[in-house]
Amino acid sequence: MDPPPHTPRAIGGSFEFSYQFLKVKVTRMMFKPVDPILIFGNDAQSGSYILRLKVHNPLEMAFGRFKRGKRIAVLAGRYVYVGSAMGEKGSASLGRRLLRHATRSGDKAPHAIRAVMLSRFKAIGLGSGDLRPPAGKKLHWNVDYLLDHPAVELSGALIFRSETRLEATLAKLLADDPATFALEKGLGANDAPGQTHLLGVYAGRELSLLQMINAPFL
């Protein structure tokens, strides 16, 4: 008998899951559900990801040139951001992109999770050489402006190693989740018209994707 929809199915030392239109096969267990960094997929150096953010104090800020520098109210709470890095090496590769997200500009301290990323990525061969981003990070993507603020914590990441770009699929999955709301339509998705890639998570609600894999929002 087939397992119920949205239920992980064990396959020896691996498992696969199907959630709506997203299908992912995990070739080996690379995490424990309480880990802040969950890694799925194959050995690709490219892939897509969901960042988990916590805003500890309410903010009002511009996200670069988004909507001509419009200042947007950001309530304290939990947020998710969907992105991808489809290069096989260098700054466009998955490991380097994620470590860049965990780095703040200038002489600001990086997010605490960056040290965890460095250790984990080296252990599983995600990236090669010196993975640390070069000094002097310049803010570029909309999410950079949020992650650069000291009141914002990058608390976790779901990482999908794959040669297939899953960014739009993941963004739609999260946008359709009743636990999320759009902070501002189109935010974080300048290259994906009609989508929003930076979303808030309602207090007291859990993302369906995290519930499915029994992972708390750390």
C-alpha positions, -999 to 999 in steps of 0.1 A, spaced: 0 0 0 13 34 -9 20 59 20 -3 88 25 4 119 4 32 142 17 46 114 38 84 106 36 89 70 25 120 51 36 141 35 9 169 16 26 194 43 37 175 71 19 140 84 15 120 103 -10 90 127 -6 65 143 -28 47 175 -18 22 189 -43 42 194 -74 76 192 -57 94 158 -58 127 153 -41 147 121 -35 172 123 -7 201 100 -17 214 98 18 205 112 52 226 143 58 208 159 87 189 154 119 155 172 121 167 195 148 196 208 127 194 244 115 208 233 81 189 206 62 205 193 30 187 173 4 197 159 -30 227 147 -49 263 158 -51 257 188 -73 275 221 -66 245 240 -77 210 241 -64 182 260 -46 175 269 -10 151 283 15 166 306 41 150 309 75 152 343 91 142 358 124 136 396 128 140 404 165 129 440 164 104 458 141 121 476 112 113 501 85 137 499 56 143 501 19 154 470 0 179 487 -23 162 500 -55 132 477 -50 101 499 -59 123 529 -62 136 526 -26 102 524 -10 105 520 28 87 489 40 76 480 75 91 447 86 74 433 117 93 413 143 89 376 135 99 348 112 106 350 75 117 327 46 136 336 15 139 314 -16 169 316 -39 191 295 -62 227 293 -73 232 273 -105 269 277 -110 293 248 -106 321 268 -92 331 303 -79 307 329 -65 277 315 -85 280 280 -68 256 269 -41 280 268 -12 296 302 -19 262 318 -24 249 305 10 280 316 28 276 350 12 241 353 26 256 345 60 280 374 57 273 410 66 289 440 48 319 460 60 333 451 94 299 438 107 300 404 124 287 375 102 257 355 112 265 329 137 253 301 114 282 309 90 307 289 110 282 259 110 279 262 72 316 262 67 321 231 88 291 213 72 299 222 36 335 210 40 323 177 55 300 169 26 320 184 -3 297 213 -10 322 237 -26 360 235 -27 390 256 -16 385 286 7 347 289 9 348 322 29 334 351 8 359 378 1 360 409 23 340 439 14 306 424 6 284 448 -14 246 446 -10 230 434 -42 199 413 -38 168 425 -19 174 400 9 210 414 14 195 445 29 175 426 55 203 401 63 227 430 68 207 444 97 219 435 132 183 429 144 180 401 118 193 365 123 198 339 96 187 310 117 186 281 93 185 268 57 169 241 37 193 233 8 184 213 -23 215 202 -42 204 197 -78 213 206 -114 176 215 -118 165 250 -107 138 246 -81 135 282 -70 102 290 -87 87 257 -76 97 263 -40 86 299 -40 51 289 -53 49 261 -27 57 286 1 34 314 -13 5 290 -14 11 279 22 -16 294 45 11 299 71 29 326 49 22 362 38 38 385 13 59 412 30 56 432 -2 45 418 -36 74 409 -58 100 413 -30 131 392 -35 120 381 -70 133 407 -94 141 381 -119 108 361 -115 79 384 -124 47 375 -106 64 358 -77 75 369 -42 105 352 -28 107 369 6 77 359 28 66 363 64 54 334 85 24 340 107 30 337 145 19 304 158 19 287 124 43 262 109 53 258 73 37 227 57 71 217 43 87 217 77 59 198 93 63 172 66 99 165 75 92 170 112 116 200 114 110 230 137 116 265 126 149 272 143 
